[in-house]
C-alpha cells in the first residue's frame, strides 16, 4: 500500500523534498528589487505551495516554521501591549538570517523585514485579516519559499533543531542504516513521521495526521522507539504524504471516510467513478445549457456506461487500480479499507453490479442514494449525510468491496432495505406523502442485488430475480407479493384512491406472517370484485383470472413466517406485479 502511494508520487512528479509540506499561504509581504516594502499581496482562497515544515517542533513555545508562518509570529504582533510570540519570532528571524548568508534575495528581504516592521504592521489588511493567517514573503515578485538556494541548508538546520531526538537509542538504532519499510533501500529512518492534511472533514486533526505513529509502549516492539518500529526514510514518507494529500483533493466523502483511488497507469476512462453517478434521469438535451467542459465530461460518462452493457472494456485490462478509505482519529490515520486489482476484473465486477441492479429499465442509483435507503427511516428531516456517517461506517467498506469484486452484500443491507420499505409504506398512508403507485424502487434494487448474489453462490439459479416480472417464479414469497399487488389494484378499481388501503394496512404483516393475513385479504378482494359494476365486468374477469393463475403457483399451504430472503422476494414480487399492472393501465388509457 505505502509502496504504491510512493510510486504514485514519483510517477506524477508531486513529491516534495524531505521536511517540506503543502501549506495554504493567505498573504505575501511584498518587497521590490531594492528591498522597499510594496504592500500585502492577498491570495484569494489561499495559495497551496510546498513550504519548509518543522513538524511537531513548531508547536512548541520556542520554535517556529520558517519563511511561511503565522502573521503574529513573523511580525511579532503585540496583544494588549504584550508580545506573546517573541521567543518564536526570535527563532524565526535567527533562521532567516542564517539563510541570508546563502542568498542576496534573502539578505535584502530579511533586512527590509527588520527595518520596516512598523510600516508593515501599520499596513496590515483590515478586511477579514486574522493574526493566525499564514503569510510568506515575496522579493521582486518571487515567493521566497520557492527559492532553491536554502534547500541544502534546510536539511542541516532541520536536523539540528529536531527536538524529537532521544538521547537513549537502542543498539539496533545505533548501528546505522536500516531497510526502509516503503522502498526497501538502506536508509537513516525518521524518528517521527511527518503529517499530511486533508482529513479534517472525517475526524482528522487541523494540524494534519500521520500514517505511521508509535507514541505508546503498546505500539512498540523489540526495544524500538517511535517511528523506528516501521522504519521509513524521510524521502519516502514525504512522497507518501504528498500522494495522499494530492489524492484527497478529489476524494469522495462517504459514511464518515474519505475514499480515494488511483491507477498504476493513467486512464481516460475512470470506471471507478461510475457508481457515483445517477443514471437514467437525464438526456443529451439536458446538457445544452451546461459549459462545454461539463458536456464533455457527461458524454465521456455516458460512453463509459454504454461500454458496460456492450461488454467493451475501454482501457488496458491489465492496468491496476488501488482504493483506500481513510479517516482521522486523534492525529492518526485510520485505514478503513485497502483494495487493489486489475482494470479488467473491475470492469467485469461493475458490469455485473449494474446488471444486478436492473429493474424495469436502466435507472441506476448512485452509492449515496443507495446508502440513503440503508439508514433508519426518518420523516423528521435531519442531515442525511450525518446519519449515513453515524450508521453505515461499519458496513460501507464491505458494500464497496462487493461492488468491485462481485461478491455478496452483507445481510444487514437487505434487512435495512426491507425496513425502509415497511416504514415508507406505513407513512405513505398519509395523503400528503402518498404520491406514487409502487413501493420504493431503490430499496427493491438493493434487495435484487443481495438476493441474486446469494442465490448464485448457493447454486439456486431457479430463484434468481429477473429484471421484469417473472410469472413462473417457483418462489411462494414472490407469488404472494404479486397477489397482494393484485388485491390492491382490485380495491383501487372498486373504491378509487383511498388513504389506507390493502397495501398500507396489511403489507408489513403479510411480508412477515403471510398465513395470518392472506385469508382475510382473499375475502376482501372478493368483496371488492363484487363492487365492480356491469361496465367493469371485463376488469373483474381479468383480475379474477390473474388471481387464479397466481394461486396455482402458490399451492394449498401458506408459510407461517418469512425469512429475510422470502421477505425480499415478497417485496420484489409486489413491485414487479405492480409495475406490470400500472404499465398495462397506462397503455389502455392512452
C-alpha distance (Angstrom), angle and dihedral (degrees) to the residues before:
residue distance angle dihedral
X1 . . .
X2 3.82 . .
X3 3.79 90.7 .
X4 3.81 91.0 55.4
X5 3.81 91.2 49.3
X6 3.80 89.1 50.3
X7 3.82 90.4 51.3
X8 3.80 90.4 48.8
X9 3.81 91.1 54.5
X10 3.79 92.9 47.5
X11 3.83 95.4 44.3
X12 3.80 92.3 49.4
X13 3.80 96.7 41.7
X14 3.80 94.6 -125.5
X15 3.77 101.2 120.9
X16 3.78 116.8 119.8
X17 3.78 127.0 -142.4
X18 3.82 115.7 -91.7
X19 3.79 110.2 -81.6
X20 3.81 93.7 25.0
X21 3.77 126.5 111.8
X22 3.79 134.2 -175.4
X23 3.78 109.2 -105.2
X24 3.79 136.9 178.1
X25 3.83 109.4 -119.5
X26 3.81 112.2 -161.4
X27 3.82 101.2 -177.5
X28 3.78 140.4 16.2
X29 3.81 124.9 -149.7
X30 3.79 99.5 -137.7
X31 3.84 125.4 -149.6
X32 3.79 125.6 179.5
X33 3.80 124.4 -128.5
X34 3.80 90.3 -83.6
X35 3.80 93.4 51.9
X36 3.81 96.4 -105.0
X37 3.80 116.3 147.2
X38 3.82 108.4 -111.0
X39 3.78 101.0 177.3
X40 3.78 142.7 -94.0
X41 3.78 120.3 -48.7
X42 3.79 106.5 -149.9
X43 3.80 114.8 -155.0
X44 3.78 112.0 -148.3
X45 3.83 109.5 -127.7
X46 3.81 87.6 -3.2
X47 3.79 132.0 -87.7
X48 3.79 119.0 -95.8
X49 3.77 109.3 -141.4
X50 3.80 137.9 151.7
X51 3.80 110.5 -101.6
X52 3.83 135.7 173.1
X53 3.80 110.7 -86.2
X54 3.79 128.0 -164.6
X55 3.78 92.7 -163.1
X56 3.79 116.9 -149.0
X57 3.82 90.6 -10.6
X58 3.82 88.6 73.8
X59 3.81 89.1 61.5
X60 3.80 91.9 64.1
X61 3.80 124.0 94.4
X62 3.80 94.2 -113.6
X63 3.81 106.3 44.9
X64 3.78 137.9 52.3
X65 3.76 142.0 179.2
X66 3.78 117.1 -89.8
X67 3.82 133.4 -124.3
X68 3.84 94.0 1.6
X69 3.80 112.1 48.2
X70 3.79 141.5 128.5
X71 3.80 115.3 -60.6
X72 3.82 92.3 -122.8
X73 3.84 89.1 59.7
X74 3.80 99.9 40.2
X75 3.83 92.9 48.7
X76 3.82 97.5 27.8
X77 3.80 92.1 -128.1
X78 3.78 116.5 -157.8
X79 3.79 125.4 -125.4
X80 3.80 117.0 -157.6
X81 3.78 89.8 -21.5
X82 3.81 92.9 -50.6
X83 3.79 129.7 106.7
X84 3.84 105.1 -141.8
X85 3.82 92.6 170.8
X86 3.81 96.8 50.5
X87 3.81 96.3 113.5
X88 3.82 93.2 46.8
X89 3.82 90.0 45.6
X90 3.82 90.8 52.5
X91 3.81 89.9 51.3
X92 3.81 89.9 49.6
X93 3.81 93.7 50.2
X94 3.80 92.7 44.4
X95 3.81 90.4 55.1
X96 3.80 92.3 45.7
X97 3.84 90.5 52.1
X98 3.81 89.3 53.6
X99 3.82 90.9 53.8
X100 3.82 89.4 47.4
X101 3.82 88.2 68.7
X102 3.84 88.6 65.6
X103 3.82 100.8 42.8
X104 3.83 135.2 39.9
X105 3.81 89.2 -152.4
X106 3.81 91.8 56.2
X107 3.82 90.6 43.6
X108 3.83 92.8 56.0
X109 3.81 93.0 41.5
X110 3.81 93.5 50.9
X111 3.81 92.3 46.5
X112 3.80 90.9 48.7
X113 3.80 91.6 48.1
X114 3.81 90.9 53.4
X115 3.80 96.9 43.8
X116 3.81 98.5 40.0
X117 3.81 99.4 37.9
X118 3.81 94.9 116.8
X119 3.81 92.5 49.3
X120 3.80 90.3 48.4
X121 3.81 91.9 50.9
X122 3.80 91.7 48.2
X123 3.82 88.8 55.8
X124 3.79 96.8 49.5
X125 3.82 112.1 141.9
X126 3.79 110.6 -97.5
X127 3.79 100.4 -161.9
X128 3.81 113.5 87.2
X129 3.82 91.7 -30.0
X130 3.80 116.2 154.7
X131 3.78 127.2 -167.3
X132 3.81 91.1 -129.8
X133 3.82 92.8 55.1
X134 3.80 112.3 125.9
X135 3.82 111.0 -111.9
X136 3.78 134.4 179.6
X137 3.81 136.4 179.4
X138 3.80 132.6 -100.9
X139 3.79 121.1 -159.8
X140 3.79 115.5 -166.1
X141 3.81 88.7 -15.2
X142 3.84 95.6 -52.7
X143 3.82 122.7 112.8
X144 3.81 110.3 -121.9
X145 3.81 93.6 -139.4
X146 3.84 89.6 66.4
X147 3.83 93.0 52.9
X148 3.84 105.9 107.8
X149 3.81 94.6 -155.8
X150 3.81 93.9 94.1
X151 3.84 100.0 44.1
X152 3.82 96.8 98.9
X153 3.79 91.9 42.6
X154 3.81 89.8 49.9
X155 3.81 93.7 59.9
X156 3.81 91.6 54.1
X157 3.82 93.4 42.6
X158 3.78 93.6 49.0
X159 3.80 92.8 50.7
X160 3.79 90.7 47.0
X161 3.81 93.1 52.6
X162 3.78 100.7 39.2
X163 3.78 102.7 125.5
X164 3.78 91.4 -169.7
X165 3.79 93.0 77.9
X166 3.76 112.2 118.5
X167 3.76 124.2 -145.5
X168 3.79 93.4 -146.1
X169 3.78 113.8 67.5
X170 3.74 128.8 177.7
X171 3.78 117.6 -115.5
X172 3.77 91.3 -108.6
X173 3.80 91.3 51.7
X174 3.79 90.4 51.0
X175 3.76 91.6 52.2
X176 3.83 91.8 77.6
X177 3.76 129.4 -125.1
X178 3.79 125.8 28.0
X179 3.81 135.1 -175.7
X180 3.79 114.7 -76.3
X181 3.78 110.4 -120.3
X182 3.83 89.7 -140.4
X183 3.80 107.0 38.7
X184 3.81 102.4 20.6
X185 3.80 90.2 -129.6
X186 3.79 124.5 130.8
X187 3.78 108.4 -100.2
X188 3.78 147.3 155.5
X189 3.82 99.1 -105.0
X190 3.79 124.4 -134.0
X191 3.78 115.0 -110.2
X192 3.79 95.0 -143.5
X193 3.78 121.8 22.5
X194 3.82 113.5 -126.6
X195 3.81 121.2 -116.6
X196 3.78 131.8 -115.7
X197 3.80 130.8 -156.3
X198 3.78 134.2 -130.1
X199 3.82 105.6 85.2
X200 3.81 100.9 83.9
X201 3.82 92.3 109.5
X202 3.83 91.4 56.1
X203 3.80 101.7 44.0
X204 3.80 99.3 -68.5
X205 3.80 122.7 143.8
X206 3.79 119.8 -103.2
X207 3.80 89.9 -126.3
X208 3.81 91.7 52.2
X209 3.80 137.2 -97.0
X210 3.77 134.6 -100.1
X211 3.79 125.2 -134.6
X212 3.82 92.2 -158.1
X213 3.79 117.8 45.5
X214 3.82 134.9 150.0
X215 3.80 111.6 173.2
X216 3.82 99.0 141.3
X217 3.79 130.9 66.4
X218 3.80 90.8 -123.4
X219 3.81 89.3 63.6
X220 3.80 95.7 50.2
X221 3.79 130.3 85.9
X222 3.82 139.5 -164.5
X223 3.78 94.2 1.6
X224 3.81 95.4 -57.7
X225 3.77 118.7 141.4
X226 3.80 131.2 -147.4
X227 3.83 117.1 -28.8
X228 3.81 92.8 -5.3
X229 3.80 85.1 87.4
X230 3.81 87.0 73.5
X231 3.78 102.4 21.0
X232 3.79 114.5 -150.7
X233 3.77 132.5 166.7
X234 3.77 121.4 -113.8
X235 3.79 90.7 -118.3
X236 3.82 94.5 50.3
X237 3.81 98.1 47.5
X238 3.81 90.1 45.0
X239 3.81 89.2 54.8
X240 3.82 91.8 47.8
X241 3.80 90.9 50.7
X242 3.81 90.9 48.6
X243 3.81 90.3 51.2
X244 3.81 92.4 49.6
X245 3.80 92.7 47.5
X246 3.80 90.7 49.7
X247 3.80 95.1 47.4
X248 3.80 93.3 45.6
X249 3.82 90.9 60.3
X250 3.81 89.1 72.6
X251 3.80 97.1 27.4
X252 3.80 118.8 126.5
X253 3.79 120.3 -126.0
X254 3.79 114.3 -135.1
X255 3.80 132.3 158.6
X256 3.79 93.7 -8.7
X257 3.80 97.0 -49.9
X258 3.78 139.2 92.8
X259 3.79 112.6 -121.4
X260 3.79 118.5 -154.7
X261 3.79 133.7 174.0
X262 3.79 140.2 176.9
X263 3.79 141.0 170.7
X264 3.80 133.9 -121.8
X265 3.83 87.2 -123.3
X266 3.78 124.3 27.1
X267 3.81 116.1 -98.2
X268 3.78 134.2 -158.7
X269 3.80 92.9 -156.9
X270 3.79 106.9 55.1
X271 3.77 99.2 -168.8
X272 3.80 91.9 -179.6
X273 3.81 88.3 72.4
X274 3.81 93.4 61.8
X275 3.84 97.5 85.6
X276 3.83 87.7 58.8
X277 3.83 92.0 62.9
X278 3.79 127.4 83.4
X279 3.81 107.8 -137.7
X280 3.77 131.9 -163.2
X281 3.80 99.0 36.1
X282 3.79 102.5 86.5
X283 3.79 138.4 48.6
X284 3.76 136.7 -155.3
X285 3.80 89.8 -95.6
X286 3.82 89.7 61.8
X287 3.81 89.0 64.7
X288 3.78 96.2 58.1
X289 3.80 93.6 93.1
X290 3.81 93.2 44.5
X291 3.84 123.4 98.3
X292 3.80 115.7 -91.7
X293 3.82 91.7 -108.6
X294 3.80 91.7 53.4
X295 3.82 91.2 47.5
X296 3.80 89.4 51.6
X297 3.82 91.7 50.4
X298 3.81 91.6 48.7
X299 3.79 91.0 49.6
X300 3.81 90.9 51.2
X301 3.81 91.1 49.7
X302 3.81 91.7 50.3
X303 3.79 89.9 48.2
X304 3.80 91.0 52.1
X305 3.78 90.4 46.9
X306 3.82 91.3 50.9
X307 3.80 89.9 50.0
X308 3.80 88.6 58.1
X309 3.79 93.2 62.8
X310 3.78 94.2 38.3
X311 3.81 89.4 53.1
X312 3.81 91.4 -127.6
X313 3.82 110.0 143.1
X314 3.83 104.5 -143.2
X315 3.83 97.4 -156.1
X316 3.80 141.5 36.7
X317 3.84 104.3 -61.3
X318 3.82 90.8 -147.3
X319 3.81 94.0 57.0
X320 3.80 109.5 111.8
X321 3.79 128.0 -130.2
X322 3.81 128.6 -155.8
X323 3.80 127.8 -160.4
X324 3.80 132.6 -172.6
X325 3.79 134.3 179.7
X326 3.82 113.0 -156.2
X327 3.78 139.9 -179.6
X328 3.80 135.0 166.5
X329 3.80 129.2 -112.7
X330 3.82 122.0 179.9
X331 3.79 94.2 -28.8
X332 3.81 94.4 -44.7
X333 3.77 132.0 101.7
X334 3.78 119.9 -113.1
X335 3.80 109.7 -155.0
X336 3.79 100.8 -153.3
X337 3.77 94.7 -178.7
X338 3.78 142.0 -7.0
X339 3.78 125.7 -167.2
X340 3.79 138.6 169.1
X341 3.78 138.7 174.4
X342 3.79 143.6 132.6
X343 3.78 126.3 -57.9
X344 3.81 90.0 -122.4
X345 3.81 92.7 56.2
X346 3.79 90.0 45.8
X347 3.82 91.8 50.3
X348 3.81 92.2 52.8
X349 3.81 92.3 46.6
X350 3.80 94.5 50.6
X351 3.81 89.8 44.7
X352 3.81 88.6 55.4
X353 3.81 90.4 46.2
X354 3.79 92.1 59.4
X355 3.79 92.7 42.5
X356 3.81 89.3 53.7
X357 3.81 91.0 47.4
X358 3.82 92.9 51.7
X359 3.78 110.0 117.7
X360 3.79 120.2 157.5
X361 3.78 99.4 -27.2
X362 3.79 138.8 -10.8
X363 3.77 98.9 -62.3
X364 3.77 108.5 134.1
X365 3.82 123.2 178.9
X366 3.78 121.8 -139.9
X367 3.78 121.3 -119.6
X368 3.80 94.7 -97.5
X369 3.82 90.4 53.8
X370 3.79 90.5 50.3
X371 3.80 90.4 49.9
X372 3.82 89.7 51.9
X373 3.83 87.7 65.5
X374 3.80 93.0 50.4
X375 3.81 98.8 58.7
X376 3.80 123.3 84.5
X377 3.78 110.6 -73.7
X378 3.78 112.7 -104.1
X379 3.80 134.2 178.0
X380 3.79 94.3 179.7
X381 3.78 95.2 78.3
X382 3.79 119.2 -131.0
X383 3.76 125.7 160.2
X384 3.79 107.8 -56.8
X385 3.82 94.8 -155.2
X386 3.82 90.7 56.4
X387 3.80 91.5 51.1
X388 3.81 90.3 49.1
X389 3.82 90.5 50.2
X390 3.79 91.4 51.0
X391 3.80 100.3 42.7
X392 3.80 106.9 30.7
X393 3.79 106.0 38.8
X394 3.81 90.6 102.3
X395 3.81 98.7 51.7
X396 3.81 100.7 32.2
X397 3.86 94.9 87.9
X398 3.81 89.6 50.7
X399 3.79 91.8 51.5
X400 3.82 92.2 49.6
X401 3.81 90.1 47.3
X402 3.81 90.4 51.3
X403 3.80 89.9 53.6
X404 3.80 95.8 48.3
X405 3.82 95.9 41.7
X406 3.81 103.2 33.1
X407 3.80 93.5 -119.8
X408 3.81 133.0 141.6
X409 3.79 120.6 -71.7
X410 3.82 115.8 -123.3
X411 3.81 114.9 -90.6
X412 3.79 90.2 -120.9
X413 3.82 87.9 67.3
X414 3.81 90.9 62.5
X415 3.80 92.7 43.4
X416 3.82 90.7 53.1
X417 3.82 93.1 46.2
X418 3.82 92.2 50.9
X419 3.79 89.5 47.3
X420 3.80 90.1 52.1
X421 3.82 91.3 52.2
X422 3.80 92.3 50.3
X423 3.79 94.7 49.5
X424 3.77 92.5 42.7
X425 3.81 90.7 50.4
X426 3.80 91.8 49.2
X427 3.80 92.9 49.7
X428 3.82 92.4 45.6
X429 3.83 89.6 72.0
X430 3.80 86.1 81.0
X431 3.81 111.3 94.5
X432 3.80 91.0 -134.1
X433 3.79 94.3 58.1
X434 3.83 103.0 32.8
X435 3.77 101.4 95.9
X436 3.81 105.8 131.4
X437 3.78 139.2 64.8
X438 3.81 99.1 -133.8
X439 3.79 144.5 37.4
X440 3.80 120.1 -87.9
X441 3.81 110.2 -57.9
X442 3.82 97.2 -156.3
X443 3.81 92.3 53.7
X444 3.80 89.4 51.2
X445 3.81 90.9 50.3
X446 3.81 89.4 53.3
X447 3.81 90.5 51.4
X448 3.80 91.4 48.4
X449 3.82 91.9 54.3
X450 3.80 92.0 46.4
X451 3.81 94.5 48.0
X452 3.79 98.3 43.8
X453 3.79 94.4 49.3
X454 3.78 91.6 47.4
X455 3.81 92.8 48.7
X456 3.80 93.4 47.1
X457 3.79 90.5 55.0
X458 3.82 89.3 48.5
X459 3.83 92.2 46.9
X460 3.82 91.0 -120.2
X461 3.77 96.0 139.4
X462 3.81 91.7 155.7
X463 3.81 90.2 67.7
X464 3.81 97.0 51.8
X465 3.79 113.6 128.9
X466 3.79 114.5 -122.0
X467 3.78 125.7 -140.3
X468 3.83 90.3 -113.1
X469 3.80 134.0 26.9
X470 3.82 115.5 -49.9
X471 3.83 106.8 -158.9
X472 3.81 90.7 -179.7
X473 3.80 97.0 55.8
X474 3.80 113.0 141.5
X475 3.81 91.3 -146.2
X476 3.82 114.1 107.3
X477 3.80 89.9 -159.8
X478 3.80 91.3 55.2
X479 3.80 91.5 48.9
X480 3.82 92.3 47.6
X481 3.80 88.5 52.4
X482 3.80 87.7 54.1
X483 3.79 90.3 49.1
X484 3.80 96.2 54.8
X485 3.81 88.7 49.1
X486 3.83 88.4 56.2
X487 3.81 90.5 47.0
X488 3.80 89.3 53.7
X489 3.82 91.8 48.3
X490 3.82 91.2 51.1
X491 3.81 91.3 50.3
X492 3.79 91.2 48.3
X493 3.82 90.4 50.2
X494 3.79 92.4 49.8
X495 3.82 102.3 38.4
X496 3.78 105.3 18.6
X497 3.80 124.0 -134.0
X498 3.82 110.0 -18.8
X499 3.80 130.7 175.5
X500 3.81 101.9 -116.7
X501 3.77 111.4 22.5
X502 3.78 134.5 164.2
X503 3.79 93.9 -68.5
X504 3.80 97.7 46.8
X505 3.82 92.7 46.6
X506 3.80 102.1 39.0
X507 3.80 109.9 20.4
X508 3.82 96.5 94.1
X509 3.82 95.8 46.5
X510 3.82 91.8 42.7
X511 3.80 89.1 51.5
X512 3.81 92.7 55.5
X513 3.83 107.7 24.8
X514 3.82 108.2 21.5
X515 3.82 97.5 167.9
X516 3.82 90.7 62.8
X517 3.79 98.2 55.4
X518 3.81 112.4 23.5
X519 3.82 93.5 77.5
X520 3.79 89.9 58.2
X521 3.80 91.4 44.0
X522 3.81 90.2 53.3
X523 3.81 91.3 54.2
X524 3.79 91.4 47.0
X525 3.80 91.4 51.4
X526 3.83 91.3 53.3
X527 3.80 88.9 50.9
X528 3.80 90.6 50.8
X529 3.81 92.2 46.1
X530 3.81 89.8 54.4
X531 3.80 89.4 56.8
X532 3.79 92.6 61.3
X533 3.79 105.8 103.5
X534 3.78 130.1 -136.9
X535 3.79 91.2 -86.1
X536 3.82 89.4 57.7
X537 3.78 96.3 44.7
X538 3.78 90.7 113.9
X539 3.81 90.9 57.4
X540 3.80 91.2 49.4
X541 3.81 91.2 53.3
X542 3.81 91.2 45.4
X543 3.80 94.6 52.1
X544 3.80 94.3 41.3
X545 3.81 90.1 53.7
X546 3.81 90.5 48.3
X547 3.83 91.3 51.8
X548 3.79 91.2 49.6
X549 3.79 91.6 50.8
X550 3.83 92.0 50.2
X551 3.82 91.9 45.5
X552 3.79 90.6 55.1
X553 3.82 88.9 57.6
X554 3.83 92.0 49.4
X555 3.81 98.7 49.7
X556 3.80 129.2 -155.5
X557 3.80 100.8 -52.0
X558 3.79 133.2 62.1
X559 3.82 125.9 -152.9
X560 3.79 114.3 -109.9
X561 3.81 92.2 -141.5
X562 3.77 137.7 10.0
X563 3.79 127.0 -130.2
X564 3.80 119.5 -136.1
X565 3.81 89.3 -95.1
X566 3.81 91.3 51.9
X567 3.81 92.4 46.7
X568 3.79 87.9 54.2
X569 3.81 92.0 48.7
X570 3.81 89.5 48.5
X571 3.82 91.8 53.9
X572 3.81 92.1 46.8
X573 3.81 92.4 47.8
X574 3.79 89.7 51.9
X575 3.81 92.3 47.3
X576 3.81 94.6 48.7
X577 3.82 95.0 45.9
X578 3.77 91.6 47.1
X579 3.81 90.8 50.9
X580 3.80 89.8 52.2
X581 3.81 93.5 48.3
X582 3.79 93.1 47.2
X583 3.82 91.6 45.4
X584 3.82 92.2 51.0
X585 3.81 91.0 46.2
X586 3.80 90.8 52.3
X587 3.81 92.4 50.6
X588 3.82 91.2 49.3
X589 3.80 93.2 49.9
X590 3.80 92.0 48.9
